[in-house]
Amino acid sequence: MIKFERFRLDNGLTVLVHEDDSTPMAVVNILYNVGARDESPEKTGFAHLFEHLMFGGSANIPDFDTPIQMAGGENNAFTNNDITNFYDMLPAENLEVALWLESDRMMSLNFDERVLEVQRKVVVEEFKETCLNEPYGDVWHHIADMAYKVHPYRWPTIGKVPKHVEEATLDDVRRFFYRYYRPNNAILAIAGNVDAEQVKGLVEKWFGDIPAGEMIERQLPQEPPQKRLERRINEANVPVDAIYLAFHMPARNHADYYAADLISDVLSNGSSSRLYRRLLKEQELFSSIDCYVTGSIDPGLLIVEGKPATGVSLDEASAAIWKELTELKKELIPEEELQKLKNKIESTLVFSELNVLNKAINLSFFELLGDAELINKEAGLYQKVTTADLHRVAKEILTEENCSELYYKAKGGVEKQVAA
């Protein structure tokens, strides 16, 4: 059981504090409720750009990394479709350094043309390196475009094209910052060898005078049910052929999310899973195969991806996967098989929660989902899934009309892929 206290400042900042005296460290995690889904279709990649800009200095701190390192700590960040998350980990006695740093960039980020130009170049280079010049690097551009027609998940976190970031102006950046990077749109979690009462005073000291922003009322378009199979063949300079099947699945807060996640484990979690054992080990049709879920807040995707073995065509590989999916939908899986997977998930969750950084990140995310107490309930929600639930959800989502199927067809060379 992970105990925590929750309080809220007058400016709307939600604060979670977890005391853990088993470590000498403290973590300051700040989650901003903004991701790629909050961008304009004509100005994508801004949330990811801001992940970089937030390290470019603020009113009193020209260099974010040096004070953290001098305090014996480290920091990092990540962005996805739904959130932008920053964290600092340092000796608990230096907690105030991290609070000072985070509050300064929330209060007054450095809007400077030189900083913007540097970070624009960094982000564009990352786009080129990971998407344009990496084999299969543009896979999410294809899958997102196929699977989503109206919801902003239809572009990846890095953005549609480099041009959107290249053309970002200081005014664009300021507007985005003052809309989303405000205390009332953030969740601050502090975990580690700290005292909750002392933390309350420090948080009030450093964050209490930051003005709240406007209240954000999201009205994102709801993706309509997919009615037919979407198929795309992408001839590319990739080393070998590859296949991706993307199925729409329930949102992160939906009761059936846990069944869908367990279905991905039935198909590909460990050497006894269906796709790995039957298609890779026994029939030797694939050199690699995997299945996973995106875990996004709004309805996401269950992905099956694989690389066919030498001599196996993409059509043969596809037929083999569909045969296994059909078999899964025919009858209930054995109770013993399901229980093993539940136990594996529970042990993974428990092990993860031994890490103070993971606790801080998870507390923040679950609070965004509606209640940080979910951190103590997740294992039980997986345990509640029955074989009947699994069978029902598999029949609902693993259908041809609910699928986007992408083929990467190797041109024969080993040169890098160029995005379409």
The 8 nearest C-alpha neighbors of each residue, nearest first, counted from 0:
[[1, 375, 2, 374, 376, 372, 352, 349],
 [2, 0, 375, 3, 374, 17, 352, 358],
 [3, 1, 17, 0, 4, 18, 16, 372],
 [2, 4, 17, 16, 15, 1, 5, 18],
 [3, 5, 16, 15, 17, 6, 2, 195],
 [4, 6, 15, 14, 16, 3, 7, 13],
 [5, 7, 14, 13, 15, 4, 8, 199],
 [6, 8, 13, 12, 14, 11, 9, 5],
 [7, 9, 12, 10, 11, 207, 13, 6],
 [8, 10, 11, 7, 207, 12, 211, 208],
 [9, 11, 211, 8, 12, 183, 210, 182],
 [10, 12, 183, 8, 9, 182, 7, 13],
 [11, 13, 182, 183, 8, 7, 10, 185],
 [14, 12, 7, 186, 187, 6, 11, 185],
 [13, 15, 187, 6, 5, 188, 7, 186],
 [16, 14, 188, 5, 4, 189, 187, 3],
 [17, 15, 189, 4, 3, 190, 188, 195],
 [16, 18, 3, 190, 2, 189, 19, 191],
 [17, 19, 191, 193, 192, 190, 20, 194],
 [20, 18, 191, 192, 21, 17, 22, 190],
 [19, 21, 192, 22, 18, 191, 23, 193],
 [22, 20, 19, 23, 192, 191, 24, 18],
 [21, 23, 24, 20, 192, 191, 19, 25],
 [22, 24, 192, 91, 90, 21, 25, 20],
 [25, 23, 90, 91, 22, 89, 191, 192],
 [24, 26, 191, 91, 89, 190, 88, 192],
 [27, 25, 88, 190, 189, 87, 356, 28],
 [26, 28, 189, 87, 86, 188, 88, 29],
 [29, 27, 86, 188, 187, 85, 359, 26],
 [28, 30, 187, 85, 186, 84, 86, 188],
 [29, 31, 84, 186, 185, 83, 363, 32],
 [30, 32, 185, 83, 33, 82, 184, 84],
 [31, 33, 82, 184, 185, 30, 83, 34],
 [34, 32, 82, 31, 83, 81, 37, 179],
 [33, 35, 81, 82, 80, 36, 46, 37],
 [34, 36, 80, 156, 37, 38, 46, 81],
 [35, 37, 151, 34, 80, 38, 152, 81],
 [38, 36, 35, 34, 33, 39, 151, 81],
 [39, 37, 35, 36, 43, 40, 42, 45],
 [38, 40, 42, 41, 43, 37, 36, 151],
 [41, 39, 42, 43, 38, 151, 154, 159],
 [42, 40, 39, 43, 163, 38, 159, 160],
 [43, 41, 39, 163, 40, 38, 44, 45],
 [44, 42, 158, 45, 38, 40, 163, 39],
 [43, 45, 158, 157, 47, 46, 156, 48],
 [46, 44, 48, 47, 43, 49, 38, 164],
 [47, 45, 49, 48, 34, 44, 35, 50],
 [46, 48, 50, 49, 45, 44, 78, 157],
 [49, 47, 45, 51, 46, 50, 44, 52],
 [50, 48, 52, 51, 46, 47, 53, 45],
 [49, 51, 47, 48, 53, 52, 46, 76],
 [52, 50, 49, 48, 53, 54, 118, 47],
 [51, 53, 49, 55, 54, 50, 48, 118],
 [52, 54, 51, 55, 50, 49, 104, 56],
 [55, 53, 52, 56, 51, 63, 62, 50],
 [56, 54, 52, 53, 114, 62, 109, 51],
 [55, 57, 61, 62, 60, 109, 54, 63],
 [58, 56, 108, 109, 60, 104, 59, 107],
 [57, 59, 107, 60, 109, 108, 103, 56],
 [60, 58, 57, 61, 103, 56, 107, 104],
 [59, 61, 57, 56, 62, 58, 63, 100],
 [62, 60, 56, 57, 59, 63, 55, 58],
 [63, 61, 56, 60, 64, 65, 55, 54],
 [62, 64, 54, 65, 56, 60, 66, 61],
 [63, 65, 67, 62, 66, 68, 74, 54],
 [64, 66, 68, 67, 63, 69, 62, 70],
 [67, 65, 69, 68, 64, 70, 63, 96],
 [68, 66, 70, 72, 69, 64, 65, 73],
 [69, 67, 72, 71, 65, 70, 66, 73],
 [68, 70, 66, 71, 67, 65, 72, 64],
 [69, 71, 67, 68, 72, 66, 93, 89],
 [72, 70, 68, 69, 89, 67, 90, 73],
 [73, 71, 89, 68, 67, 88, 70, 90],
 [72, 74, 88, 87, 67, 68, 89, 75],
 [73, 75, 87, 86, 88, 72, 76, 67],
 [76, 74, 86, 85, 87, 73, 77, 84],
 [75, 77, 85, 84, 86, 50, 78, 74],
 [78, 76, 84, 83, 85, 79, 50, 75],
 [79, 77, 83, 82, 47, 84, 34, 50],
 [78, 80, 81, 156, 82, 34, 35, 83],
 [79, 81, 35, 34, 36, 156, 82, 152],
 [80, 82, 34, 79, 33, 36, 35, 296],
 [83, 81, 34, 33, 32, 79, 78, 31],
 [82, 84, 78, 31, 34, 33, 77, 30],
 [83, 85, 30, 77, 76, 29, 31, 82],
 [86, 84, 76, 29, 28, 75, 30, 77],
 [85, 87, 28, 74, 27, 75, 76, 29],
 [86, 88, 74, 27, 26, 73, 97, 28],
 [89, 87, 26, 72, 73, 25, 74, 27],
 [88, 90, 72, 24, 25, 71, 91, 73],
 [91, 89, 24, 92, 93, 25, 23, 71],
 [90, 92, 25, 24, 94, 93, 192, 23],
 [91, 93, 90, 94, 95, 24, 25, 89],
 [92, 94, 91, 95, 90, 96, 70, 89],
 [95, 93, 91, 96, 97, 92, 25, 98],
 [94, 96, 98, 97, 93, 99, 201, 92],
 [97, 95, 99, 94, 98, 93, 100, 67],
 [96, 98, 100, 99, 95, 94, 101, 87],
 [99, 97, 95, 101, 100, 96, 102, 205],
 [98, 100, 96, 102, 97, 101, 95, 103],
 [101, 99, 97, 103, 98, 102, 96, 104],
 [102, 100, 98, 103, 104, 99, 97, 105],
 [101, 103, 105, 99, 104, 100, 206, 106],
 [104, 102, 106, 100, 105, 101, 107, 99],
 [103, 105, 108, 57, 107, 106, 101, 102],
 [106, 104, 102, 103, 107, 101, 108, 180],
 [107, 105, 103, 104, 209, 102, 108, 210],
 [108, 106, 104, 58, 57, 105, 103, 109],
 [107, 109, 57, 104, 110, 58, 105, 56],
 [108, 110, 57, 56, 111, 58, 107, 55],
 [111, 109, 108, 112, 169, 173, 114, 115],
 [110, 112, 114, 113, 109, 115, 169, 116],
 [113, 111, 115, 114, 116, 110, 169, 168],
 [112, 114, 116, 111, 115, 117, 118, 110],
 [115, 113, 117, 111, 116, 112, 55, 118],
 [116, 114, 112, 118, 113, 117, 119, 111],
 [115, 117, 119, 113, 114, 118, 112, 120],
 [118, 116, 114, 120, 115, 119, 113, 121],
 [117, 119, 121, 115, 120, 116, 122, 114],
 [120, 118, 116, 122, 121, 117, 115, 165],
 [119, 121, 123, 118, 117, 122, 124, 116],
 [120, 122, 118, 124, 119, 123, 125, 117],
 [123, 121, 125, 119, 124, 120, 118, 126],
 [124, 122, 126, 120, 125, 121, 161, 119],
 [125, 123, 127, 121, 126, 122, 120, 128],
 [124, 126, 122, 128, 123, 127, 129, 121],
 [127, 125, 123, 124, 130, 129, 128, 122],
 [128, 126, 131, 124, 125, 130, 129, 132],
 [127, 129, 125, 132, 126, 130, 124, 131],
 [128, 130, 133, 126, 136, 127, 125, 131],
 [131, 129, 136, 137, 126, 127, 133, 132],
 [130, 132, 127, 417, 418, 133, 128, 416],
 [131, 133, 128, 415, 416, 127, 130, 417],
 [132, 134, 136, 129, 415, 130, 416, 131],
 [133, 135, 416, 237, 136, 415, 132, 236],
 [134, 136, 138, 137, 133, 416, 237, 407],
 [137, 135, 130, 133, 134, 138, 129, 131],
 [136, 138, 130, 140, 135, 139, 418, 131],
 [137, 139, 141, 135, 140, 136, 142, 130],
 [140, 138, 142, 141, 137, 143, 155, 136],
 [139, 141, 137, 138, 143, 142, 144, 155],
 [140, 142, 144, 139, 138, 143, 145, 137],
 [141, 143, 139, 145, 144, 140, 146, 138],
 [144, 142, 153, 146, 145, 140, 141, 139],
 [143, 145, 153, 141, 142, 147, 146, 140],
 [146, 144, 142, 143, 147, 141, 403, 229],
 [145, 147, 143, 144, 403, 142, 148, 153],
 [148, 146, 153, 144, 143, 145, 149, 150],
 [147, 149, 150, 153, 146, 144, 222, 145],
 [150, 148, 222, 147, 220, 151, 221, 153],
 [149, 151, 220, 222, 152, 147, 221, 153],
 [152, 150, 36, 153, 154, 149, 35, 37],
 [151, 153, 154, 150, 36, 143, 147, 80],
 [152, 154, 143, 147, 151, 144, 150, 148],
 [153, 155, 152, 159, 143, 158, 140, 151],
 [156, 154, 158, 157, 139, 140, 159, 143],
 [157, 155, 35, 158, 79, 80, 44, 47],
 [156, 158, 44, 155, 47, 126, 159, 43],
 [159, 157, 44, 43, 156, 155, 160, 154],
 [158, 160, 154, 43, 155, 161, 140, 157],
 [159, 161, 162, 158, 163, 43, 164, 126],
 [162, 160, 163, 123, 164, 165, 126, 159],
 [161, 163, 165, 160, 164, 166, 123, 159],
 [164, 162, 42, 166, 161, 165, 43, 160],
 [163, 165, 167, 166, 162, 161, 119, 44],
 [166, 164, 162, 163, 167, 119, 161, 123],
 [165, 167, 164, 163, 162, 168, 42, 161],
 [168, 166, 164, 165, 171, 163, 169, 172],
 [169, 167, 171, 170, 166, 172, 115, 112],
 [168, 170, 172, 171, 173, 112, 167, 110],
 [169, 171, 173, 168, 172, 174, 167, 175],
 [172, 170, 168, 174, 169, 173, 167, 175],
 [171, 173, 169, 175, 170, 174, 176, 168],
 [172, 174, 176, 170, 175, 171, 169, 177],
 [175, 173, 171, 177, 176, 172, 178, 170],
 [174, 176, 172, 178, 173, 177, 179, 171],
 [175, 177, 173, 180, 178, 174, 179, 172],
 [178, 176, 174, 175, 179, 180, 173, 181],
 [177, 179, 175, 176, 174, 180, 212, 213],
 [178, 180, 176, 181, 177, 175, 184, 33],
 [181, 179, 176, 177, 178, 31, 184, 105],
 [180, 182, 184, 212, 183, 179, 211, 185],
 [183, 181, 12, 185, 184, 211, 11, 10],
 [182, 184, 11, 12, 181, 185, 211, 10],
 [183, 185, 182, 181, 32, 31, 179, 180],
 [186, 184, 31, 182, 30, 183, 12, 32],
 [187, 185, 13, 30, 29, 363, 14, 12],
 [186, 188, 29, 14, 28, 13, 15, 30],
 [189, 187, 15, 28, 359, 14, 16, 363],
 [190, 188, 27, 16, 26, 15, 359, 28],
 [191, 189, 17, 26, 359, 25, 16, 18],
 [190, 192, 25, 19, 18, 193, 24, 355],
 [191, 193, 20, 19, 23, 91, 25, 18],
 [194, 192, 191, 18, 195, 91, 25, 190],
 [193, 195, 197, 196, 198, 18, 192, 16],
 [196, 194, 198, 197, 16, 199, 193, 18],
 [197, 195, 199, 198, 194, 200, 193, 201],
 [196, 198, 200, 194, 199, 195, 201, 193],
 [199, 197, 195, 201, 196, 200, 202, 194],
 [200, 198, 196, 202, 197, 201, 203, 195],
 [199, 201, 203, 197, 198, 202, 204, 196],
 [200, 202, 204, 198, 203, 199, 205, 197],
 [203, 201, 199, 205, 204, 200, 206, 198],
 [202, 204, 207, 200, 201, 206, 205, 199],
 [205, 203, 201, 202, 207, 206, 200, 208],
 [204, 206, 202, 203, 102, 207, 99, 201],
 [207, 205, 203, 202, 209, 102, 208, 204],
 [206, 208, 203, 209, 204, 205, 8, 10],
 [207, 209, 206, 210, 205, 10, 204, 203],
 [208, 210, 206, 106, 207, 211, 10, 182],
 [211, 209, 208, 10, 212, 182, 181, 106],
 [212, 210, 10, 183, 182, 181, 209, 11],
 [213, 211, 181, 178, 214, 210, 183, 177],
 [212, 214, 215, 178, 211, 183, 181, 177],
 [213, 215, 216, 212, 183, 184, 211, 178],
 [216, 214, 217, 213, 184, 178, 179, 212],
 [217, 215, 218, 214, 213, 219, 184, 37],
 [216, 218, 219, 215, 37, 220, 214, 36],
 [219, 217, 216, 220, 221, 215, 37, 150],
 [218, 220, 217, 221, 150, 151, 36, 37],
 [221, 219, 150, 149, 222, 218, 151, 223],
 [222, 220, 150, 223, 219, 149, 218, 297],
 [221, 223, 150, 149, 220, 224, 147, 148],
 [224, 222, 221, 225, 149, 148, 147, 226],
 [225, 223, 226, 222, 401, 247, 400, 221],
 [224, 226, 401, 227, 223, 400, 402, 146],
 [227, 225, 400, 224, 401, 228, 223, 399],
 [228, 226, 400, 225, 229, 401, 399, 402],
 [227, 229, 400, 402, 399, 403, 230, 401],
 [230, 228, 403, 404, 227, 402, 145, 231],
 [231, 229, 404, 403, 405, 228, 232, 406],
 [230, 232, 405, 406, 233, 404, 229, 403],
 [233, 231, 406, 405, 407, 234, 408, 230],
 [232, 234, 407, 406, 408, 235, 231, 405],
 [235, 233, 408, 407, 409, 410, 232, 236],
 [234, 236, 409, 237, 410, 416, 233, 408],
 [237, 235, 416, 414, 410, 415, 409, 412],
 [236, 238, 409, 134, 235, 239, 413, 416],
 [237, 239, 413, 409, 412, 236, 240, 411],
 [240, 238, 409, 237, 241, 306, 408, 411],
 [239, 241, 408, 409, 407, 306, 307, 242],
 [242, 240, 306, 407, 305, 406, 239, 307],
 [241, 243, 406, 305, 304, 405, 407, 306],
 [244, 242, 304, 405, 303, 404, 245, 406],
 [243, 245, 404, 303, 302, 403, 304, 402],
 [244, 246, 302, 403, 402, 301, 300, 404],
 [247, 245, 402, 301, 300, 401, 248, 396],
 [246, 248, 300, 299, 401, 301, 396, 245],
 [247, 249, 300, 299, 298, 246, 301, 396],
 [250, 248, 298, 256, 253, 255, 299, 251],
 [298, 251, 249, 297, 253, 252, 296, 299],
 [250, 252, 296, 253, 256, 294, 295, 297],
 [251, 253, 250, 254, 368, 296, 256, 249],
 [254, 252, 250, 255, 256, 251, 249, 257],
 [253, 255, 256, 252, 257, 258, 249, 251],
 [256, 254, 258, 257, 253, 249, 259, 392],
 [257, 255, 259, 249, 253, 258, 254, 251],
 [258, 256, 260, 255, 259, 381, 261, 254],
 [257, 259, 261, 255, 389, 260, 256, 384],
 [260, 258, 262, 256, 261, 257, 255, 263],
 [259, 261, 257, 263, 262, 258, 256, 292],
 [260, 262, 264, 258, 263, 259, 257, 265],
 [263, 261, 265, 259, 264, 260, 258, 266],
 [262, 264, 266, 260, 261, 291, 290, 265],
 [263, 265, 268, 261, 267, 266, 262, 260],
 [266, 264, 262, 272, 263, 267, 261, 273],
 [265, 267, 273, 263, 264, 272, 274, 262],
 [268, 266, 272, 264, 290, 289, 265, 274],
 [269, 267, 264, 272, 265, 266, 270, 263],
 [268, 270, 271, 272, 267, 275, 264, 276],
 [269, 271, 272, 276, 275, 268, 267, 273],
 [270, 272, 269, 276, 273, 275, 268, 267],
 [273, 271, 267, 266, 265, 268, 275, 269],
 [274, 272, 266, 276, 275, 277, 265, 267],
 [275, 273, 266, 278, 277, 276, 267, 272],
 [276, 274, 279, 272, 273, 278, 277, 267],
 [275, 277, 280, 273, 271, 274, 272, 279],
 [278, 276, 281, 274, 275, 273, 279, 280],
 [277, 279, 282, 274, 284, 275, 283, 276],
 [278, 280, 283, 285, 275, 284, 277, 276],
 [281, 279, 276, 283, 277, 282, 278, 275],
 [280, 282, 277, 283, 279, 278, 276, 284],
 [281, 283, 278, 284, 277, 279, 280, 285],
 [284, 282, 279, 280, 285, 281, 278, 308],
 [283, 285, 308, 278, 282, 279, 307, 311],
 [286, 284, 307, 308, 279, 287, 283, 306],
 [285, 287, 308, 306, 307, 279, 288, 284],
 [288, 286, 285, 306, 305, 279, 289, 307],
 [289, 287, 305, 304, 275, 306, 285, 274],
 [290, 288, 304, 267, 303, 305, 291, 287],
 [289, 291, 303, 267, 263, 302, 304, 266],
 [292, 290, 263, 302, 301, 293, 303, 289],
 [291, 293, 301, 294, 300, 302, 260, 263],
 [292, 294, 295, 300, 299, 301, 291, 302],
 [295, 293, 292, 251, 299, 296, 250, 300],
 [294, 296, 299, 293, 297, 251, 298, 250],
 [297, 295, 251, 250, 298, 294, 81, 252],
 [296, 298, 250, 295, 299, 251, 249, 252],
 [250, 299, 297, 249, 248, 296, 295, 251],
 [300, 298, 295, 248, 293, 247, 250, 297],
 [299, 301, 247, 248, 246, 293, 292, 245],
 [300, 302, 292, 246, 245, 291, 248, 247],
 [303, 301, 245, 291, 290, 244, 292, 300],
 [302, 304, 290, 244, 243, 289, 245, 291],
 [305, 303, 243, 289, 242, 288, 302, 290],
 [304, 306, 288, 287, 242, 241, 289, 307],
 [305, 307, 241, 287, 285, 286, 240, 242],
 [308, 306, 285, 311, 286, 284, 316, 305],
 [307, 309, 285, 286, 284, 311, 310, 306],
 [310, 308, 311, 307, 286, 285, 284, 312],
 [309, 311, 308, 312, 307, 284, 313, 315],
 [312, 310, 308, 309, 307, 315, 284, 313],
 [313, 311, 315, 314, 316, 310, 307, 240],
 [312, 314, 316, 315, 317, 311, 307, 242],
 [313, 315, 317, 312, 316, 318, 311, 319],
 [316, 314, 318, 312, 313, 317, 319, 311],
 [317, 315, 313, 319, 314, 318, 307, 312],
 [316, 318, 314, 320, 319, 315, 313, 321],
 [317, 319, 315, 321, 316, 320, 322, 314],
 [318, 320, 322, 316, 317, 321, 315, 323],
 [321, 319, 317, 323, 322, 318, 324, 316],
 [320, 322, 324, 318, 323, 319, 325, 317],
 [321, 323, 319, 325, 320, 324, 318, 326],
 [324, 322, 326, 320, 325, 321, 327, 319],
 [323, 325, 321, 327, 326, 322, 320, 328],
 [326, 324, 322, 328, 323, 327, 321, 329],
 [325, 327, 323, 329, 328, 324, 322, 330],
 [328, 326, 324, 325, 329, 323, 330, 393],
 [329, 327, 325, 326, 394, 330, 393, 390],
 [330, 328, 326, 327, 325, 331, 390, 394],
 [329, 331, 328, 332, 327, 390, 326, 333],
 [332, 330, 390, 386, 333, 387, 329, 328],
 [331, 333, 386, 330, 334, 336, 337, 327],
 [334, 332, 336, 335, 331, 337, 386, 338],
 [335, 333, 337, 336, 338, 332, 386, 385],
 [334, 336, 338, 333, 337, 339, 332, 340],
 [337, 335, 339, 333, 334, 338, 340, 332],
 [336, 338, 334, 340, 339, 335, 341, 333],
 [339, 337, 341, 335, 340, 336, 342, 334],
 [340, 338, 342, 336, 337, 341, 343, 335],
 [339, 341, 343, 337, 338, 342, 344, 336],
 [342, 340, 338, 344, 343, 339, 382, 345],
 [341, 343, 345, 339, 340, 344, 338, 346],
 [342, 344, 340, 346, 341, 345, 339, 347],
 [345, 343, 347, 341, 342, 346, 348, 340],
 [344, 346, 342, 348, 378, 347, 343, 349],
 [345, 347, 349, 343, 348, 344, 350, 342],
 [348, 346, 344, 350, 345, 349, 351, 343],
 [349, 347, 351, 345, 346, 350, 344, 352],
 [348, 350, 346, 352, 351, 347, 345, 353],
 [351, 349, 347, 352, 353, 348, 346, 354],
 [352, 350, 348, 349, 353, 354, 347, 357],
 [351, 353, 354, 349, 350, 358, 357, 348],
 [354, 352, 351, 350, 355, 349, 358, 357],
 [353, 355, 352, 357, 356, 351, 358, 350],
 [354, 356, 358, 357, 191, 190, 353, 359],
 [357, 355, 359, 358, 354, 26, 360, 88],
 [358, 356, 360, 354, 359, 355, 361, 352],
 [359, 357, 355, 361, 356, 360, 352, 362],
 [358, 360, 356, 362, 188, 357, 361, 190],
 [361, 359, 357, 363, 358, 362, 28, 364],
 [362, 360, 364, 358, 363, 359, 357, 365],
 [361, 363, 371, 359, 365, 364, 360, 358],
 [364, 362, 366, 360, 361, 365, 188, 186],
 [363, 365, 361, 367, 366, 362, 360, 368],
 [364, 366, 371, 368, 367, 362, 363, 370],
 [365, 367, 371, 370, 369, 363, 368, 364],
 [366, 368, 364, 365, 369, 363, 370, 186],
 [369, 367, 365, 366, 370, 364, 252, 296],
 [370, 368, 366, 367, 365, 371, 373, 252],
 [369, 371, 366, 372, 365, 373, 368, 367],
 [370, 372, 366, 365, 362, 373, 374, 363],
 [371, 373, 374, 370, 375, 376, 365, 366],
 [374, 372, 376, 371, 375, 377, 365, 370],
 [373, 375, 372, 376, 377, 371, 362, 365],
 [376, 374, 373, 372, 0, 377, 1, 378],
 [377, 375, 373, 379, 374, 378, 380, 372],
 [378, 376, 380, 379, 373, 374, 375, 381],
 [377, 379, 381, 345, 380, 376, 382, 348],
 [378, 380, 382, 377, 376, 381, 383, 375],
 [381, 379, 377, 383, 382, 378, 376, 384],
 [380, 382, 378, 379, 383, 384, 257, 341],
 [381, 383, 379, 380, 384, 341, 378, 338],
 [382, 384, 380, 381, 379, 385, 378, 257],
 [385, 383, 382, 381, 388, 258, 386, 380],
 [386, 384, 388, 387, 383, 389, 382, 337],
 [385, 387, 389, 388, 331, 390, 332, 334],
 [386, 388, 390, 385, 389, 391, 331, 384],
 [389, 387, 385, 391, 386, 390, 384, 392],
 [388, 390, 386, 392, 258, 387, 391, 393],
 [389, 391, 387, 393, 388, 392, 331, 328],
 [390, 392, 388, 394, 393, 389, 387, 395],
 [393, 391, 395, 389, 394, 390, 388, 396],
 [392, 394, 390, 395, 396, 397, 391, 328],
 [395, 393, 391, 392, 328, 396, 397, 390],
 [396, 394, 392, 393, 397, 391, 398, 390],
 [395, 397, 393, 398, 394, 392, 248, 246],
 [398, 396, 393, 394, 395, 246, 324, 399],
 [399, 397, 401, 400, 396, 402, 395, 394],
 [398, 400, 402, 401, 228, 397, 227, 403],
 [399, 401, 227, 228, 226, 398, 402, 225],
 [402, 400, 225, 398, 399, 246, 247, 228],
 [403, 401, 246, 399, 228, 245, 400, 404],
 [402, 404, 229, 245, 244, 230, 228, 146],
 [405, 403, 244, 230, 243, 229, 402, 231],
 [406, 404, 231, 243, 242, 230, 232, 244],
 [405, 407, 232, 242, 241, 233, 408, 231],
 [408, 406, 241, 233, 240, 234, 232, 242],
 [407, 409, 234, 240, 233, 406, 235, 410],
 [410, 408, 240, 237, 411, 239, 235, 236],
 [411, 409, 236, 235, 412, 234, 408, 237],
 [410, 412, 409, 413, 236, 238, 237, 239],
 [413, 411, 414, 236, 410, 238, 237, 409],
 [412, 414, 238, 237, 236, 415, 411, 239],
 [415, 413, 236, 412, 237, 416, 238, 134],
 [414, 416, 132, 134, 236, 133, 237, 413],
 [415, 417, 134, 236, 132, 235, 133, 237],
 [416, 418, 131, 132, 419, 415, 235, 236],
 [419, 417, 131, 137, 416, 130, 136, 132],
 [418, 417, 137, 233, 141, 131, 140, 416]]
